Structure formats: structure tokens, C-alpha cells
Amino acid sequence: MPVRRFRSVLRPPAGLLAALALCCTGLPAALAQTVPAPAIDLPLSSFFKLPVGPRGLELSDALRGADGQLVRLEGYMVAREVVTPGRFQLAPRPVRMSEHADGDADDLPPGTVTVLLDPSQADRVVVHRTGLVALRGRLQVGRAEDADGRVSWFRLQLDPQAMAAGQSPPAGASAHSAP
């Protein structure tokens, strides 16, 4: 199911949101937690500078600026033969991996993001979904090696509520369900 995008014609000035936050510090904690923090919309297609230069792929300024920030990503869940509990991958185009046939060789695009569930959910397996999905979490940029030796350059750390048992996923992860 395609993700629909709605953009408001009227956007509040950046300073207005900060001023409202200062004025509303007396709100009950439960009410303050129901308002999600704003996330940076970061298309997977904006991860690298274009056109590709003589030095190869270079990280874009937008990606570098989003490192450590709350972001919203849209992409396709990578279909894998061998799933890893507590994580999955998000790619800018549909991809199917055949680990048994291809071994360590894969066709993952360079902008593939490793999506990490909360550490308390490290044993959960996320069911593959076809089509475009939208996710929201904290982006980590830089080289990291998994226990199995796979290297990732981009990781998205989801909140614990993203895959809470017995609850529907939050709006940013509505296309995923947990078993």
C-alpha cells in the first residue's frame, strides 16, 4: 500500500515551536509525551552527493546533518531468506537477498539502512512487508560491524513503542507488524 503524503500549506515559523515548548512546560507529563517530536524527512535518495564524482560516492550534507537526529525514512524492506531477530534492512528500491545462493555477495544499494529494534526487543523478528514503508527513529551514520561481520554505514534506531506487543505500530511504522 503506497504511503500518502500530505503537506500543510501553512507551516509555523521554527521559533514558534520553541516558544510554545517554553510556554507549555507546565503541562502534565502524560500530555507532553503524546505529542511526537518533529522528525526530519530524509529521502534515501538524498544520502549521497549527485552527480557521483571522480572520488566515488560522497555523503550529502543533508545526511551528515541528520546524524544523531530523529528522522523519517521511506523505503522498501529488504526481503531476506535468513532473518536476523531485532533488525531488518530498508532500501531505496525493492531488493530480495538470496543468502544461500549468493553467500556474502548481495545486491544491496549503497543507501541501505539497517533498522534496529529497541534492545528490549532484540529477540523479535519483523515480518517482511512489500511496498513502500515509512519509519521514524534516530539515525546513526558511520561504519559499524555486526556480530556476523556485516558492515553497515547507516542505522535507524526505532523507539521501543515501534514494535510494542499487543499494540498497533506508531504512525511512522504503520506498515510493519510484529509476530
Helices and strands as residue ranges (DSSP letters): H 14-23, H 29-34, E 40-41, G 44-46, H 61-66, E 70-77, E 79-80, E 87-91, E 96-97, H 99-102, E 113-116, G 119-121, E 132-145, E 151-157, G 160-163, G 171-173
